Each structure stands twice: as structure tokens, then as C-alpha cells.
Amino acid sequence: MLSAESEIPFSYSEKNVLPARAKLNLSLSILGQRADGYHDLQSLMVTLALADRLRIVMTRSDHSIHRINTNEKYEKRLSLSSCAVSEWDTGTSSLSETLALDWRVGTDHKSIPDDQDNIAWKAALAFCRAADIAPTSMIFSADIEKNIPEEAGLGGGSADAAAVLRFLYGAWRQGGADAFEKDSRLLTYALLEKAACATGADVPFCLRGGVAFCEGIGERITPLAMRSTFPVLLAIPPSGIKTGEAYSRLHRLRQDKQSRHRSHKASDLSREALIKAWQKALNESDLTAIASLVHNDFIEVAVYQDPSMIRLFEALQGTGAPVVSLSGSGPVCFCIFEEEKDGYAAQLQMQKLFPNVRLMMTTISPEEDVLI
């Protein structure tokens, strides 16, 4: 932890303990691979009440540190005018940095990196570039209490990165810019969104949160409204599939079944009609209408190519939940219920059938995060 002597406090009145909410893909359609190797997608994303908690400190350094040498690949990503983050490498590529920054990231999970390989660290680095300040001029510390399962398709790392960006942006506007002798107005929300894009494909959505129809590789966001919340049961298998492998499997499947593959059961609808259908279903809090739009292309490779996942998925369908699907590229499956009691009853039922599967109850959390 940073010593008190090393900190020069900002005039920042907010508490520096922030929630970082998980995301859920109610729909995910992979429309095709682009010339640059990335994938265009359409996804209806919502945030969940399930959240990590971050304690963050950012202060002005009172001494100079070695010059930063940044990996060329990462530098290029940060300079892109539009978001371009590979699904194989979202938020996890290492930075070839030879520096001694007064930075640290700590977590309560040994499997999560606690240095520049952590996506929260990368978010802070992207913020420095957006704010036009040298990383060596800033002291940064983040302690992450992990509640979102790792590598589960729930965007835990992206949520942490987004929380870092929200905190730093708020600190910047409430005294931080003055401490760095900068005009706070020069760091716009558009620049903050570009920093989110440079950090990871799900980070732009997690920065805003709520409910949104996301396109491109996740950076084009159309916010939607949701009037009601619903209980959600998450089923987390003990092992899953890496995102890159999931995309590889999907590629192979589409090559084998090119003549009869459909990327989305609602693909006959235009983009505008699809967004309108989602908004109508959400406005009416109609789980039957929502269920007709729910879809995930990765179910074909993350579920139906694995006998144990097939058994789990079919058992979840047998709970009577109006909505059952997969989030992201998996392996987490989810059920959405009308009533919380039905969710808890299903949780007890599933615990008996699948003692090795972690089951968690949460709720959809449709409110957006507020940026100062």
C-alpha cells in the first residue's frame, strides 16, 4: 500500500471504493470477421448487481521516474481512432515496459496478475494517454475484491477497468487536472471512451453500464431503457473454454455448415427493427418477448460440443425459467426468472444435480453508471 508520505491528495470528495458490475449478454451474434482480423458483432448487454469492489488511489507523484518504453503493438492500439481490440487478446496482452512506476494492483485471487498485465493497470495507462500526462507523474494503486468469476463471460476484468476509468475521470474533474496543471475540459468523455476502447472490447459498455445494444466489436453503443429488474441464476462450470478457442471452433463450424448456418434467429430483422423489438420487450418487462430475442452464437460450440455442458444447459431449461442462455463465449449459463423465489428454488434443484457447478443468484441492474 502507498505510504501516506507519498500521497499528495486531490480535492476529491467521493469515496474511492467503487463497485464494478458484471455484464450479461442477453444476445450475442457474431456477424463475420473483418479484414483486420477482428469480428463484428451485435449484442444486447445488461449489467448485473453482482460486482467486484475496488479501492483506488491516484495522486500526483512528487518525483520523476524512469522514462516509459511501451510495446509498439499497445501504442498502436491506443492511437486508433476507432476501437480495435482482438477477441483473442482483450485486455490481456503484456506490455514490454522497462520502468519503475509508483503503481500497484492487488487482488484477492492469486491467479489474477497484480502488475502491468492486469487490465485495471492498462486502463490507468490508457487514461494517462487520454489526459496527456506522463504515467511516471502519477501514483496509482488499486485493490480489487473479486466477486465476479474469472474467465466466465461476465466481463469481470472489463468491469474493473471501467471502474478505474470512472474514478480517474471523476478525480480529474474535481482537482486532479489542476494538480497536473492541465485544463480539465480538454479530457472529454469521447476521449475517455477511446481509452476504454484501447483497454478492451467490453470496457466501453462497462464504462456506461445499464442496458445497451452494442455493435462493431462492442464500441458502438445504443443505450436502451429497462423498467423492471429480474432475478438471475448463474451457473458457473468448473472449467470452460478460452475466448480464442471459442472463436476458432465457431469458424470451423461455419466452414462446415456454411450453406445452412444462421448467425441470429432474428437476423431477418433490420438493425433498426431489432433495436425496436428489444426496446418494446424491455419497456413491457415481457420475459416471453425477451426470450424470443435471446440468442448466443457460441452456444453451438461452448455447449453443444461438450456433453457435460449439454447436461447442464438442458437441466437449466428444465427449471421452467422463461429465459436460459449463455453469456459471452461462456462457460457461464444463466436463467432469468419472473420471481426471486423461483430462482432460489431452481438453485437448490441444480445444486443437488450438479454439486461441482457454482451457482449464484443475482439480479439485472439496469441503471447506468454516472460520470461526474
Phi, psi and omega in degrees: 000149181292143176282152181298329182293335185273356186259133171247102192293145170274163172277072184237114191269345181288150172293146182261029170249116187238143171279150176231099189281143176291159175246154177230134174270107173287331172216150177207111179241125177266110189276338179154164180269137181272170181298332181275003177096346179276173184241135171279141181219165167231131182211137171262112183250145174226155174266155179248161175291334176302127187209145164285166174233133183239133168254119188238139173232130173223121179224167176281129177286140180259015176213156181273150181232170184304152180295142181275135173242112188256140176309131184302322181298316181290322178301319180296319180299320182290336184268357182292141178281337175238159184291132178213088182235126184288140176297334180283346193221025186293112173068014185234355182291139183281150179257128178276081184249131174246090184205168176235082179277147171278061182234150172206149172229124179241142176228167178264015176237122183294335183283349182263130181300148181241026180225212184292352175277352177279136184294334176294321175299314182297325177296318178296321178294318177296324177297317180303318180291321178295323181275354180061049174232151178287132177304330180290347180270001184237141170258127184228134178218136177219127172249123187248120172267109186276122173240336178278126180302147181281148173045050186242358185084015182251003174069033182299313179295319179297321178296319178297316180298317180296322178296320176300313181296319179297316181296311183296323178295317178296317178297321180299319183278348182242039174125339182296316181299320179297322180296331179262008180057046179237157174274116185299335182289342181286338175269096184272166176296327178298320177292324178296320177296323177294323175296321177297317178300318182292339184273321181179156188293327180270352185295320178303319177293315182295333177299320181267316182071192180088232180225134182203150171266116187249140183225184186069232170255020177119355186271340179268113192240128172247104181295140175236169181247147177224122188279328185242157171256158179225146174290143183231131173256123178258134176244115188247103180295158181292338178218157183217209184232134177293149182302316180299319179293323178298317178294321179297318178295320180294321177301313182296320179298318182290329176291323180286328187239034187303323186288338184233009180279136173241130185283341184200131182293342176256020187291346176289343178278144172290165178306313182297319180292324180293316177297318179297319180295318177298313183296322178297313180296320180290320178299321184273358182051043186259100182293332177294316178292321178298317181300327180291343180257344182291134182193149175213117180301332183286349177304323182299327184253330182273338181249300191284358173256009182226111183305321180292325177289325177299315180298317179296313184296318180292325176294321177296320177298330180283355179284348182087007178296136179297331182231126174224128180199191181242144177257134181059219176269011177090184009267003185290128172257157181217154173237140174245132184242159173285319185239143181297322181299326178292324177295316180292324176297319178294323179299315179296318179299315183289327179298324179289323183280327186226075183296341180269359179261129177280129182241132183226136173261136175212190178223157170293136182238086194278358181285147178278153173283138183265127174261136181290000000 
